Amino acid sequence: MVGGGLAGCEAAWALAERGDGVTVTLHEMRPVRMTAAHQTDRLAELVCSNSFKSEEPTNAHCLLKAEMRRLGSGVLEAADEARVPGGAALAVDRAAFARAMHARVAAHPLIKLARGEVTALPSPAVIATGPLTSEALSGAIAARLGVAALAFFDAIAPIVSLIRSTRTSCSGRRATARAAATTTSTPPSRRRSTTRSWQA
Ligand SMILES: Cc1cc2nc3c(=O)[nH]c(=O)nc-3n(C[C@H](O)[C@H](O)[C@H](O)COP(=O)(O)OP(=O)(O)OC[C@H]3O[C@@H](n4cnc5c(N)ncnc54)[C@H](O)[C@@H]3O)c2cc1C
């Protein structure tokens, strides 16, 4: 796991908690190398809003958190510990949240924390270095993808992008058009299963 931010800590936690004995090495470059926004060496340091958004069940943000809770989210356990009044939102004290998440991850017997910048793409690996990915690693990712620049999709965007990119990567443009044509000409029961397999 590369990157000990929100995503990297949650993913490391989820892998380590699966119960099949997998050991996870979590690489975090701070404090050896800092980013332009982080100020501490803590894992899961929040550099952004202290709100994890709505807790109202009619809202997509709440449903996402409800699913995460059912999956044993470490981030949400830490958020509950660090909770501050936030109206209808789950808001946290930044320092208390990072402390709680750091303590959980650092104490997990199956997670090994390695401090230092990763500059090449390890394999197998999950890259979770966020919008402030170091320059060397950004270069390695861009080279692997064959692109000149990378874009960061903020908080809400991946929900839309995942469905789109899955469609594209599974089938490509021509086949997507073919699948769309198939969908409109198949009976409703088969249409539903086509949609399900795209979303999976
Ligand atoms: C100034 C600022 C304000 C923001 N405000 C908001 C906001 O209000 N709302 C919102 O939803 N989002 C906001 N964002 C985006 C925000 O960063 C993400 O929502 C969230 O932090 C992403 O979590 P993450 O785990 O992907 O990345 P991060 O939490 O940034 O974690 C990535 C980790 O990877 C580490 N890392 C980077 N490169 C390497 C490397 N080569 N080797 C090892 N470790 C590395 C970093 O040190 C960091 O700890 C903001 C971002 C910035 C920079």
The ligand as an ORCA input file, in Angstrom:
! r2SCAN-3c Opt
* xyz 0 1
  C      -5.194     21.920      0.408
  C      -6.192     20.865      0.104
  C      -7.527     21.041      0.456
  C      -8.486     20.047      0.171
  N      -9.794     20.235      0.550
  C     -10.710     19.255      0.344
  C     -12.041     19.376      0.839
  O     -12.399     20.366      1.465
  N     -12.925     18.346      0.619
  C     -12.522     17.211     -0.032
  O     -13.327     16.300     -0.165
  N     -11.267     17.079     -0.493
  C     -10.351     18.052     -0.319
  N      -9.071     17.906     -0.771
  C      -8.705     16.685     -1.404
  C      -8.259     15.780     -0.261
  O      -6.860     15.732     -0.259
  C      -8.861     14.413     -0.388
  O     -10.254     14.477     -0.260
  C      -8.327     13.391      0.609
  O      -7.298     13.834      1.442
  C      -7.775     12.346     -0.268
  O      -7.344     11.278      0.533
  P      -6.185     10.371     -0.023
  O      -5.996      9.254      0.922
  O      -6.429     10.052     -1.459
  O      -4.902     11.358     -0.030
  P      -4.109     11.941      1.223
  O      -4.960     12.015      2.430
  O      -3.426     13.182      0.739
  O      -2.993     10.810      1.491
  C      -1.976     10.518      0.559
  C      -0.731     10.143      1.348
  O       0.265      9.678      0.435
  C       1.525     10.163      0.844
  N       2.409     10.142     -0.333
  C       2.373     10.936     -1.441
  N       3.322     10.553     -2.325
  C       3.977      9.492     -1.765
  C       5.058      8.661     -2.202
  N       5.663      8.833     -3.389
  N       5.488      7.667     -1.388
  C       4.885      7.460     -0.159
  N       3.877      8.233      0.290
  C       3.408      9.224     -0.499
  C       1.224     11.549      1.402
  O       2.219     11.974      2.293
  C      -0.127     11.335      2.085
  O       0.002     11.002      3.442
  C      -8.090     18.872     -0.502
  C      -6.756     18.700     -0.864
  C      -5.813     19.686     -0.568
  C      -4.390     19.457     -0.972
*
